Amino acid sequence: MTSGASGVSGASGVSSEHLWVELWVSLASLLRSYTAAHGLNGNRQATVELGEERITVRHGAGWLELERDGSRVRWRREDGRSGLMELTEAGRLRSGEREEEMDMVAEGWARELMA
């Protein structure tokens, strides 16, 4: 990932990248919380690995991989499904015309992965 935070794009570029990083960390935290909650009944756990540009969630043979480039988030699943979303400044995830709260998207991914 290349960042425009080297000074050329000015303070707004730095602020935008900082916002995306903060939202990215929040998304990883939500995934940790929701996978833990969905695993309580069956005493099951998922692992959530967080990097600057990648989040990987694993449970059994299932996995979810998220890759971030600025505000864009590409997701992939073990069964070949994939998609592209975008973080918004309001802390939501947008896919095409559809925009959802980040916590609702994370909960859906966690529920599906932990099923």
PyRosetta script that sets phi, psi and omega in degrees:
from pyrosetta import init, pose_from_sequence

init()
pose = pose_from_sequence("MTSGASGVSGASGVSSEHLWVELWVSLASLLRSYTAAHGLNGNRQATVELGEERITVRHGAGWLELERDGSRVRWRREDGRSGLMELTEAGRLRSGEREEEMDMVAEGWARELMA")
pose.set_psi(1, 137.4)
pose.set_omega(1, 176.1)
pose.set_phi(2, -106.0)
pose.set_psi(2, 140.5)
pose.set_omega(2, -177.8)
pose.set_phi(3, -113.4)
pose.set_psi(3, 140.1)
pose.set_omega(3, 176.4)
pose.set_phi(4, -85.6)
pose.set_psi(4, 16.3)
pose.set_omega(4, -174.4)
pose.set_phi(5, -86.1)
pose.set_psi(5, 12.6)
pose.set_omega(5, -177.3)
pose.set_phi(6, -79.4)
pose.set_psi(6, 0.5)
pose.set_omega(6, 177.9)
pose.set_phi(7, 116.7)
pose.set_psi(7, -25.0)
pose.set_omega(7, -177.9)
pose.set_phi(8, -66.3)
pose.set_psi(8, -41.1)
pose.set_omega(8, -175.9)
pose.set_phi(9, -87.6)
pose.set_psi(9, -2.1)
pose.set_omega(9, 176.2)
pose.set_phi(10, 79.6)
pose.set_psi(10, -171.9)
pose.set_omega(10, -174.0)
pose.set_phi(11, -64.4)
pose.set_psi(11, -33.0)
pose.set_omega(11, -178.2)
pose.set_phi(12, -64.5)
pose.set_psi(12, -34.9)
pose.set_omega(12, 176.4)
pose.set_phi(13, -63.9)
pose.set_psi(13, -41.9)
pose.set_omega(13, 178.2)
pose.set_phi(14, -64.6)
pose.set_psi(14, -45.4)
pose.set_omega(14, -178.8)
pose.set_phi(15, -63.5)
pose.set_psi(15, -42.4)
pose.set_omega(15, 179.4)
pose.set_phi(16, -63.0)
pose.set_psi(16, -47.4)
pose.set_omega(16, -179.7)
pose.set_phi(17, -62.8)
pose.set_psi(17, -40.2)
pose.set_omega(17, 177.6)
pose.set_phi(18, -61.2)
pose.set_psi(18, -41.5)
pose.set_omega(18, 178.3)
pose.set_phi(19, -61.5)
pose.set_psi(19, -45.5)
pose.set_omega(19, -179.3)
pose.set_phi(20, -62.7)
pose.set_psi(20, -39.0)
pose.set_omega(20, 178.2)
pose.set_phi(21, -64.3)
pose.set_psi(21, -44.7)
pose.set_omega(21, 179.3)
pose.set_phi(22, -62.3)
pose.set_psi(22, -42.6)
pose.set_omega(22, 177.9)
pose.set_phi(23, -66.3)
pose.set_psi(23, -35.9)
pose.set_omega(23, 178.6)
pose.set_phi(24, -62.6)
pose.set_psi(24, -46.2)
pose.set_omega(24, 178.0)
pose.set_phi(25, -63.6)
pose.set_psi(25, -39.3)
pose.set_omega(25, 177.3)
pose.set_phi(26, -63.1)
pose.set_psi(26, -40.3)
pose.set_omega(26, 178.5)
pose.set_phi(27, -62.4)
pose.set_psi(27, -43.4)
pose.set_omega(27, 177.5)
pose.set_phi(28, -61.5)
pose.set_psi(28, -41.4)
pose.set_omega(28, 178.7)
pose.set_phi(29, -63.3)
pose.set_psi(29, -42.8)
pose.set_omega(29, 177.3)
pose.set_phi(30, -62.1)
pose.set_psi(30, -42.0)
pose.set_omega(30, 178.4)
pose.set_phi(31, -63.4)
pose.set_psi(31, -39.7)
pose.set_omega(31, 176.1)
pose.set_phi(32, -61.7)
pose.set_psi(32, -47.4)
pose.set_omega(32, -178.2)
pose.set_phi(33, -63.5)
pose.set_psi(33, -47.7)
pose.set_omega(33, -176.8)
pose.set_phi(34, -71.1)
pose.set_psi(34, -36.8)
pose.set_omega(34, 176.6)
pose.set_phi(35, -67.5)
pose.set_psi(35, -36.6)
pose.set_omega(35, 176.8)
pose.set_phi(36, -64.0)
pose.set_psi(36, -43.8)
pose.set_omega(36, -179.7)
pose.set_phi(37, -64.2)
pose.set_psi(37, -42.0)
pose.set_omega(37, -179.5)
pose.set_phi(38, -71.8)
pose.set_psi(38, -19.5)
pose.set_omega(38, 179.9)
pose.set_phi(39, -92.5)
pose.set_psi(39, -5.3)
pose.set_omega(39, -175.8)
pose.set_phi(40, -60.1)
pose.set_psi(40, -47.8)
pose.set_omega(40, -175.8)
pose.set_phi(41, -62.7)
pose.set_psi(41, -37.9)
pose.set_omega(41, -177.5)
pose.set_phi(42, -100.3)
pose.set_psi(42, 10.1)
pose.set_omega(42, -177.3)
pose.set_phi(43, 51.1)
pose.set_psi(43, 45.8)
pose.set_omega(43, -179.2)
pose.set_phi(44, -110.9)
pose.set_psi(44, 149.7)
pose.set_omega(44, 179.0)
pose.set_phi(45, -131.1)
pose.set_psi(45, 149.4)
pose.set_omega(45, 172.1)
pose.set_phi(46, -113.2)
pose.set_psi(46, 155.6)
pose.set_omega(46, 173.0)
pose.set_phi(47, -104.9)
pose.set_psi(47, 139.0)
pose.set_omega(47, 178.1)
pose.set_phi(48, -123.7)
pose.set_psi(48, 116.6)
pose.set_omega(48, 178.9)
pose.set_phi(49, -106.5)
pose.set_psi(49, 127.7)
pose.set_omega(49, -177.8)
pose.set_phi(50, -114.1)
pose.set_psi(50, 128.7)
pose.set_omega(50, 172.4)
pose.set_phi(51, -129.6)
pose.set_psi(51, 173.0)
pose.set_omega(51, -178.7)
pose.set_phi(52, -58.0)
pose.set_psi(52, -34.5)
pose.set_omega(52, -175.4)
pose.set_phi(53, -124.5)
pose.set_psi(53, 1.7)
pose.set_omega(53, -176.9)
pose.set_phi(54, -144.5)
pose.set_psi(54, 137.0)
pose.set_omega(54, 169.7)
pose.set_phi(55, -121.4)
pose.set_psi(55, 130.1)
pose.set_omega(55, 176.4)
pose.set_phi(56, -124.0)
pose.set_psi(56, 128.0)
pose.set_omega(56, 177.9)
pose.set_phi(57, -118.0)
pose.set_psi(57, 129.1)
pose.set_omega(57, -179.2)
pose.set_phi(58, -127.8)
pose.set_psi(58, 138.8)
pose.set_omega(58, 172.1)
pose.set_phi(59, -148.2)
pose.set_psi(59, 113.8)
pose.set_omega(59, -176.2)
pose.set_phi(60, 57.7)
pose.set_psi(60, -130.7)
pose.set_omega(60, 179.4)
pose.set_phi(61, -84.6)
pose.set_psi(61, -7.9)
pose.set_omega(61, -178.2)
pose.set_phi(62, -87.8)
pose.set_psi(62, 149.2)
pose.set_omega(62, 175.4)
pose.set_phi(63, -153.7)
pose.set_psi(63, 156.1)
pose.set_omega(63, 175.0)
pose.set_phi(64, -131.5)
pose.set_psi(64, 128.4)
pose.set_omega(64, 177.8)
pose.set_phi(65, -121.1)
pose.set_psi(65, 128.7)
pose.set_omega(65, 178.0)
pose.set_phi(66, -117.2)
pose.set_psi(66, 133.1)
pose.set_omega(66, 176.1)
pose.set_phi(67, -123.3)
pose.set_psi(67, 132.5)
pose.set_omega(67, -177.0)
pose.set_phi(68, -110.7)
pose.set_psi(68, 137.5)
pose.set_omega(68, 171.3)
pose.set_phi(69, -134.2)
pose.set_psi(69, 98.3)
pose.set_omega(69, -173.0)
pose.set_phi(70, 64.6)
pose.set_psi(70, -122.5)
pose.set_omega(70, 179.9)
pose.set_phi(71, -90.6)
pose.set_psi(71, -10.3)
pose.set_omega(71, -177.9)
pose.set_phi(72, -81.7)
pose.set_psi(72, 137.1)
pose.set_omega(72, -179.6)
pose.set_phi(73, -127.3)
pose.set_psi(73, 118.7)
pose.set_omega(73, 174.8)
pose.set_phi(74, -101.2)
pose.set_psi(74, 129.8)
pose.set_omega(74, 178.4)
pose.set_phi(75, -116.3)
pose.set_psi(75, 148.8)
pose.set_omega(75, 177.6)
pose.set_phi(76, -140.7)
pose.set_psi(76, 146.5)
pose.set_omega(76, 176.6)
pose.set_phi(77, -117.8)
pose.set_psi(77, 164.2)
pose.set_omega(77, -177.3)
pose.set_phi(78, -63.0)
pose.set_psi(78, -23.0)
pose.set_omega(78, -178.3)
pose.set_phi(79, -90.5)
pose.set_psi(79, 8.5)
pose.set_omega(79, 176.6)
pose.set_phi(80, 96.1)
pose.set_psi(80, -11.3)
pose.set_omega(80, 177.4)
pose.set_phi(81, -66.7)
pose.set_psi(81, 149.7)
pose.set_omega(81, 178.2)
pose.set_phi(82, -158.0)
pose.set_psi(82, 167.1)
pose.set_omega(82, 178.3)
pose.set_phi(83, -167.2)
pose.set_psi(83, 173.3)
pose.set_omega(83, 179.8)
pose.set_phi(84, -127.9)
pose.set_psi(84, 130.9)
pose.set_omega(84, 178.4)
pose.set_phi(85, -130.3)
pose.set_psi(85, 169.8)
pose.set_omega(85, 178.4)
pose.set_phi(86, -134.6)
pose.set_psi(86, 131.5)
pose.set_omega(86, 172.8)
pose.set_phi(87, -70.4)
pose.set_psi(87, 140.4)
pose.set_omega(87, 175.6)
pose.set_phi(88, -108.3)
pose.set_psi(88, 161.9)
pose.set_omega(88, 178.8)
pose.set_phi(89, -63.5)
pose.set_psi(89, -19.5)
pose.set_omega(89, 178.7)
pose.set_phi(90, -85.7)
pose.set_psi(90, 2.6)
pose.set_omega(90, 178.7)
pose.set_phi(91, 80.6)
pose.set_psi(91, 28.2)
pose.set_omega(91, 177.5)
pose.set_phi(92, -111.6)
pose.set_psi(92, 171.7)
pose.set_omega(92, 173.4)
pose.set_phi(93, -117.7)
pose.set_psi(93, 128.6)
pose.set_omega(93, -178.3)
pose.set_phi(94, -111.5)
pose.set_psi(94, 135.7)
pose.set_omega(94, 175.0)
pose.set_phi(95, -132.3)
pose.set_psi(95, 105.0)
pose.set_omega(95, -175.0)
pose.set_phi(96, 64.3)
pose.set_psi(96, -125.0)
pose.set_omega(96, 179.5)
pose.set_phi(97, -87.2)
pose.set_psi(97, -11.6)
pose.set_omega(97, -175.5)
pose.set_phi(98, -91.4)
pose.set_psi(98, 132.3)
pose.set_omega(98, 178.9)
pose.set_phi(99, -130.6)
pose.set_psi(99, 129.8)
pose.set_omega(99, -178.4)
pose.set_phi(100, -129.8)
pose.set_psi(100, 156.1)
pose.set_omega(100, 174.0)
pose.set_phi(101, -61.9)
pose.set_psi(101, 141.0)
pose.set_omega(101, -177.8)
pose.set_phi(102, -59.9)
pose.set_psi(102, -38.0)
pose.set_omega(102, -179.0)
pose.set_phi(103, -67.5)
pose.set_psi(103, -32.5)
pose.set_omega(103, 178.6)
pose.set_phi(104, -70.4)
pose.set_psi(104, -38.4)
pose.set_omega(104, 177.0)
pose.set_phi(105, -65.7)
pose.set_psi(105, -45.6)
pose.set_omega(105, 179.7)
pose.set_phi(106, -62.2)
pose.set_psi(106, -40.5)
pose.set_omega(106, 179.8)
pose.set_phi(107, -64.8)
pose.set_psi(107, -41.1)
pose.set_omega(107, 178.5)
pose.set_phi(108, -62.9)
pose.set_psi(108, -45.1)
pose.set_omega(108, 177.2)
pose.set_phi(109, -61.0)
pose.set_psi(109, -44.5)
pose.set_omega(109, -178.9)
pose.set_phi(110, -63.4)
pose.set_psi(110, -45.2)
pose.set_omega(110, -179.9)
pose.set_phi(111, -59.2)
pose.set_psi(111, -46.5)
pose.set_omega(111, -179.4)
pose.set_phi(112, -64.8)
pose.set_psi(112, -42.2)
pose.set_omega(112, -177.8)
pose.set_phi(113, -68.8)
pose.set_psi(113, -35.6)
pose.set_omega(113, -174.9)
pose.set_phi(114, -89.2)
pose.set_psi(114, -3.1)
pose.set_omega(114, -178.1)
pose.set_phi(115, -65.8)
pose.dump_pdb("model.pdb")
